Amino acid sequence: MNINMTKSKHTKKTSFISSEHLAELRRATLIASAGASTRLEGSKLSDKEVEQIANIVFGRKQESQTS
């Protein structure tokens, strides 16, 4: 197997991620990371609560809750 060929195929596949999808992946990663970090410090915030705080801080409209 040619390593360069495999690497170029992988790079080619990642170039097809839409900017909207990439932004949502970054946001989800930020929320999960921030939630985990605060829990390591003793906070009891869930990822959903961290997301609500991020929505307030970054001015994103809250989606309707289906709980």
N, C-alpha and C positions, 0 to 999 in steps of 0.2 A: 504494500500500500504506500502510495506516495503522500508524505505528510503535507507537502505544499498544496497538493490538489485538495486534500481534506480541509485544510485551513481555508483555502479560497472558497470552497463550497459553503463552509460555515459562515464566512464573512458575507457571502452573497445572500444567504438566507436571512441574516439579521438586517440587511438593508431594506427588506420589504415590510418592516414594522411601521405602521402609520404613526405619525407624530402624535395623534390623539391617544393611541394605544400606549405608546411609550410614555407619555405624560401621566396616564393613569397608573401604569406600572411603577413609575417613580413615586407617585403620591402614595400608593399602597405600601411601597417599601419604606417610605418616610414614616408613615403612621405605625407600621409594625415595629420598626426600629425604635422610634420614640417611645412607644408603649413598652417595649421590652426594657429599654434603658431606664424608664421611670420606675418600672417594677423592680429592677435590680436595686434601686435606691430606696425601696420600701413603699412606693406608691401602690394604691390598689385600683388605679385606673385601668379600664379595659381598652382594647384597641378601638372599640366603638366610641368610648368617651374621648379618647385622644383625637379621633376623627372629628368629633363635634367641636372640640377646642380648636383644631386646625381650621375648621370651617369658619369659626369666628375670627381667628387671627388673620387668615388669608382672604376673608370676605367671600367665601364660596357659599352659595345658597344651600340650605339644608334640604336633603331629599326627604320625602315623607317616610315615616317609620312604619314598618309593617309588623311590629312586635305584638 
